[in-house]
C-alpha cells in the first residue's frame, strides 16, 4: 500500500467507474489482499487475529471481528504505520456532485473542503487531502462559526445535529458561508432538515452513510438511494460464523471492510446498524450495490404503559419532540427505570432555562400520554447534552437502563 495524492485518488475513482464487472472484482480482490497484508504486518490486534491465516487466502477465510472487541482493545488496534490516502475526498469529488453545474461552482469557489467530525475517527486528516480543514465537532458553536466564516468552504461535511446548530447561526446572520454542497453523515438526515438547509444556504444537500469508525460507505444518487463505494468499501452478508450467505438467505451479520483506512483498520467488522443490501439494480444506472438503513434494536425505546403492557417507540419519533421550542439550542432526553426521565438542555439564555424546561416537561408528558404512558418523574439534568467521545455523534435520546 502506497500513499497517494488527491489527484491520484480522483483518477482511481474515475477509472473504477469505467471498469467492467470482471475488472472491478479483480481490483477489489487486490485491495482487500493489500489491506489484510498491511494489517497483519503493522497492527498488533490484527497480527494476533490473523496468526493462523495462510499467505494465500480468500475473503471468506479471513476471521471477522466484532466492533465492540475493536473498541475494547483500542490500544492494540492502532497501527504502527499510517498511510495517507485521501479516498474520502476523492469519492466525494467524483460521486457527490450529481450535477455538472454544482461541480463547476465548486471549482469556481476554490474547491475548499471542511469536515466537522470527531477528531478520533476515520474522518481525520489521513483520509483527506492535506488542504482539507478538519474541525472538531466538540468546538463551542461560536468558535466553530468563526472558523467556518474564515475558511469559507465550498464543500461542508457534518453530522445533521451539527448542521441544525449551524442552520440557526445562518438564519441569524452570524454564519455567512454558502457551500456549494453540504453532505450530512453519521446520523439520520430528516426531510425537514434537508429542506431547511437548502433554503437557508442555497446549497445542494446530500446524505451519506458514514461514521467516524468506518468512513464514507455509501453516497446518495439522484434517486435518493445510497450506493456503496465498493471500489474501497466492501459490505458482505454473512451467517452466524461470519461466512458468506447463500444467495437468497437472510444474513445473521453484515460485515464491512474499509480498504484505505490504515490508522484503525476495519476488516470484516460487524456493522452496528441494520443494513439491507438490495439485489435489484438501481434505476439511476449505477452498477454499484445500493443499501437501505433499517431500524436496529438500539433504535427502539420500550416503556411500560399504564395497563402494564410494553410499548415500543422508535427513537427518531422521540428524538424530535422538543425541536420546536424557541430558545432551546440542544437537548438530550435520558430514560431511566420506572419511566423516569431526565432532560439535558442547551439554551440561548441561561435565565430562561427554567421556563424552557417546564415547556419541555409538558411536551414530553403529552407525547407519552398519547401512547398511554405516564412518566413517573421528569427532571432537569445539570449537564448539557453530551456527544459520544469517540464518534462525536449526538444522540437526542439515551436509554440509560441496564
Helices and strands as residue ranges (DSSP letters): H 6-17, H 21-42, H 44-49, G 59-61, H 67-72, H 74-77, H 87-95, H 100-108, E 113-117, G 125-127, E 133-136, H 141-151, E 155-158, H 160-171, E 181-184, H 191-201, E 204-211, E 215-220, E 226-228, E 233-238, E 253-258, E 269-270, E 274-277, E 290-294, G 297-299, E 300-304, E 310-314, H 315-319, E 328-336, G 337-339, E 340-347, G 350-352, H 353-369, E 377-380, E 397-399
